[in-house]
């Protein structure tokens, strides 16, 4: 989602992001916290960043494909996926 105005960077709402909804948060300068219009989540910048980092793990290997599952107790092997490849 594009940021509508110049100024302080808007973050994604961590609660909406966890449900695969891309919702920008707004910044309240009086309270010095971010808030979401959709789900009423509010929190400091540090809290928003921490929660968003947790949910980014969900998409950490989005552009990678498994090429070998390996034997027991071995990690799988990945390769970068390029557009148009199968």
C-alpha positions in Angstrom: 0.0 0.0 0.0 1.4 3.4 -1.0 2.0 6.0 1.7 -0.4 8.9 1.1 1.7 11.8 2.3 5.3 12.8 2.9 6.4 12.9 6.5 7.0 10.2 9.2 7.1 6.7 7.7 3.9 4.7 8.1 4.3 1.1 9.1 2.0 -1.9 8.4 -0.4 -2.7 11.2 1.1 -5.9 12.8 -2.4 -7.3 13.8 -3.8 -6.8 10.3 -0.5 -8.0 8.7 -0.8 -11.3 10.6 -4.2 -11.8 8.9 -2.7 -11.0 5.4 -4.3 -7.5 5.3 -2.0 -4.7 4.1 -3.1 -1.8 6.2 -1.0 1.3 6.9 -0.8 2.7 10.4 -1.1 6.4 11.2 1.1 8.4 13.6 -0.4 10.4 16.4 2.2 13.1 17.3 0.4 14.1 20.6 0.6 10.5 22.0 3.8 9.6 20.0 2.3 6.3 18.9 1.0 4.6 15.8 -2.6 3.5 15.4 -4.6 1.4 12.9 -8.0 2.6 11.7 -9.2 -0.9 10.8 -8.5 -2.9 14.0 -7.9 -0.2 16.6 -4.3 -1.5 17.4 -2.0 1.2 18.8 1.6 1.1 20.0 5.0 2.7 20.1 7.3 2.6 17.1 9.5 0.1 18.8 6.6 -2.3 19.5 5.3 -2.0 15.9 8.8 -2.7 14.5 9.2 -5.7 16.8 5.9 -7.2 15.9 6.4 -6.6 12.2 9.8 -8.4 12.3 8.1 -11.4 13.9 5.6 -11.7 11.0 8.2 -11.2 8.3 9.5 -14.7 9.2 6.3 -16.0 7.5 7.5 -14.6 4.2 11.2 -15.2 4.7 11.6 -17.8 2.0 9.0 -16.5 -0.4 11.4 -16.3 -3.4 13.2 -19.6 -2.7 12.4 -23.1 -3.8 13.3 -26.4 -2.2 15.6 -28.4 -4.5 16.6 -31.2 -2.1 15.0 -32.3 1.2 18.1 -34.2 2.3 18.3 -37.1 4.7 16.9 -37.1 8.2 18.2 -34.4 10.5 19.7 -32.4 7.5 18.3 -29.1 6.5 16.6 -28.7 3.1 18.5 -27.0 0.3 17.0 -24.0 -1.4 17.7 -22.0 -4.6 16.5 -18.6 -5.6 13.4 -18.6 -7.8 13.4 -16.4 -10.9 10.2 -15.2 -12.5 9.2 -17.5 -15.4 10.9 -20.6 -14.0 9.1 -23.7 -12.9 
